[in-house]
Amino acid sequence: MPSSLTLTKSRIEALSDGVFSIAMTLLVLKLDVPEVMHHSSNDQMLMQLLALAPGFMTYVVTFLIAGGFWFLQHLMFHYVRHADGTFIWMNLTFLMMVALLPFSAELMSHLLVHPVSQLFYFGNHIAIALLLNIQWRYAKWKGLAEATGRDARQLGIRAGSTIIMFAACLLVSLILPAWSWTPIPVTLAIVAFITRSKGSKAQAA
């Protein structure tokens, strides 16, 4: 049973869900509808829509990444039984970085290959990934989470890989800005292979 100094996790989960849902909704509101005159031709309208391609691409990628972070945090709270004050402030800092995603995504969509915009965008994701991992490690260290078994270990691998993935994106952006997204699918494929391989070995044993 949690002591009198610990708190239930339900309110924390509710706040986290609310911040994620608002941040992910605000992403689409950053897409500006082009001002097309009624007498514009189809080709002119198409060109204006194509000009929004960087914004649409940033929206889709950022939405999926935010969803991935929400999923990882949801898995983490599956093991967390209660929280203390430090854990709550860690979570608030984590959510502060999540709430910053619409701004960093808009900056990225307007200056897609600019070094500063990529530094801010991927830096935002690295901060979120770091804070998620710190929360997870703190919860295990303080006994706030019952983190035992293969699934808990896989969660640690997935959460840890997000730091490596976005750090790799940041490094690639400094050399080849147009290819800065490449480490994302590569890392996801590697992590999926590792987790499946470990799962198969565990079942065979």
C-alpha positions in Angstrom: 0.0 0.0 0.0 1.3 3.5 -0.8 2.3 5.7 2.1 0.6 8.9 3.1 3.3 10.8 1.1 2.3 9.1 -2.2 -0.5 10.0 -4.5 -2.8 8.1 -6.9 -1.9 8.2 -10.6 -5.4 8.7 -12.0 -5.3 12.6 -12.0 -1.8 12.5 -13.5 -3.0 10.3 -16.4 -6.1 12.5 -17.0 -3.9 15.6 -17.2 -1.4 13.8 -19.5 -4.2 12.7 -21.8 -5.6 16.2 -21.9 -2.3 17.8 -22.8 -1.5 15.3 -25.5 -5.0 15.6 -27.1 -4.8 19.4 -27.2 -1.2 19.5 -28.5 -2.0 17.0 -31.2 -5.2 18.9 -32.2 -3.3 22.2 -32.4 -0.9 20.7 -34.9 -3.5 20.7 -37.6 -4.6 24.2 -36.7 -1.1 25.4 -37.7 -2.0 24.5 -41.4 -3.2 27.7 -43.1 -5.9 27.3 -45.7 -4.6 29.1 -48.9 -6.4 32.2 -49.9 -7.6 31.2 -53.3 -9.6 33.6 -55.5 -12.8 32.3 -57.0 -11.5 32.9 -60.5 -8.3 30.9 -59.9 -7.7 28.0 -62.2 -7.4 24.4 -60.9 -3.7 24.5 -61.7 -3.3 27.6 -59.5 -5.2 26.0 -56.6 -3.2 22.9 -56.9 0.1 24.8 -56.8 -1.0 26.6 -53.6 -1.9 23.3 -52.0 1.4 21.8 -53.1 3.2 24.7 -51.5 1.7 23.4 -48.2 3.5 20.1 -48.6 6.2 20.8 -46.0 3.5 21.8 -43.5 1.5 18.6 -44.2 4.5 16.4 -43.9 5.6 18.0 -40.6 2.0 17.6 -39.3 1.8 13.9 -40.1 5.2 13.0 -38.8 4.8 15.1 -35.6 1.3 13.7 -34.9 2.5 10.2 -35.2 5.6 10.9 -33.0 3.3 12.5 -30.4 1.1 9.5 -30.5 4.1 7.3 -30.0 5.1 9.2 -26.9 1.6 9.0 -25.6 1.6 5.3 -26.2 4.9 4.9 -24.3 3.7 7.0 -21.4 0.5 5.0 -21.3 2.5 1.8 -21.1 4.6 3.3 -18.4 1.5 4.1 -16.3 0.4 0.5 -16.7 3.3 -0.4 -14.3 3.2 2.7 -12.1 1.1 2.1 -9.0 1.3 5.4 -7.3 3.3 8.7 -7.5 5.2 11.1 -5.3 5.8 14.8 -5.6 9.0 14.4 -7.5 7.4 12.1 -10.1 4.5 14.6 -10.5 6.9 17.5 -11.2 8.8 15.3 -13.7 5.6 14.6 -15.5 4.7 18.3 -15.6 8.0 19.1 -17.1 7.5 16.3 -19.6 4.0 17.7 -20.5 5.5 21.2 -20.9 7.8 19.9 -23.6 4.8 18.0 -25.2 2.8 21.3 -25.3 5.7 22.9 -27.1 5.3 20.5 -30.1 2.9 22.7 -32.1 5.3 25.6 -32.0 8.4 23.5 -33.0 6.3 21.8 -35.7 5.2 25.2 -37.2 8.8 26.4 -37.1 9.9 23.3 -38.9 7.2 23.5 -41.6 8.1 27.1 -42.5 11.9 26.5 -42.4 12.1 22.8 -43.3 15.8 22.5 -43.9 17.0 25.4 -41.9 19.6 24.3 -39.2 18.0 26.4 -36.4 14.5 25.1 -37.1 15.7 21.5 -37.2 17.8 22.0 -34.0 14.8 23.3 -32.2 12.4 20.7 -33.6 14.6 17.6 -32.8 15.8 19.2 -29.6 12.2 19.4 -28.5 11.8 15.7 -29.2 15.0 14.8 -27.4 13.8 16.7 -24.3 10.5 14.7 -24.3 12.4 11.4 -24.8 14.9 12.2 -22.0 12.1 13.2 -19.6 10.1 10.1 -20.3 13.1 7.9 -19.7 14.0 9.8 -16.5 10.4 9.3 -15.2 10.5 5.6 -16.0 13.9 5.1 -14.3 12.8 7.2 -11.3 9.6 5.2 -10.9 11.5 1.9 -10.9 14.2 3.3 -8.5 11.7 4.6 -5.9 9.5 1.5 -6.1 6.6 3.5 -7.6 6.3 1.0 -10.5 6.1 -2.8 -10.5 8.5 -3.1 -13.5 9.2 -6.8 -13.8 8.9 -9.2 -16.7 9.7 -9.1 -20.5 7.1 -6.4 -21.3 8.6 -4.0 -18.8 12.1 -4.6 -20.3 10.8 -4.0 -23.8 9.3 -0.8 -22.6 12.7 0.3 -21.4 14.2 -0.6 -24.8 11.6 1.3 -26.7 11.8 4.4 -24.4 15.6 4.4 -24.5 15.6 4.1 -28.3 13.7 7.4 -28.7 16.7 9.3 -27.3 19.0 7.6 -29.8 16.6 8.1 -32.6 16.2 11.9 -32.2 19.8 12.4 -31.3 20.6 10.7 -34.6 18.1 13.0 -36.4 19.8 16.0 -34.9 23.3 14.8 -36.0 22.1 14.1 -39.5 20.4 17.5 -39.7 23.8 19.2 -39.1 25.3 17.3 -42.1 22.4 16.6 -44.5 19.4 18.6 -43.4 17.2 17.2 -46.2 17.7 13.7 -44.8 17.2 14.5 -41.1 14.0 12.3 -40.9 15.8 9.2 -42.0 16.9 7.8 -38.6 13.2 7.6 -37.5 12.1 4.7 -39.7 15.5 3.0 -39.4 15.5 3.1 -35.6 11.9 1.9 -35.5 12.7 -1.0 -37.7 15.8 -2.0 -35.6 13.8 -1.7 -32.3 11.0 -3.8 -33.8 13.5 -6.5 -34.8 15.2 -6.5 -31.4 12.0 -6.8 -29.4 10.6 -9.5 -31.7 13.9 -11.5 -31.5 14.0 -11.3 -27.7 10.3 -12.2 -27.6 10.9 -15.3 -29.7 13.9 -16.4 -27.6 11.9 -15.9 -24.4 9.0 -18.1 -25.8 11.5 -20.7 -27.0 13.1 -20.9 -23.6 
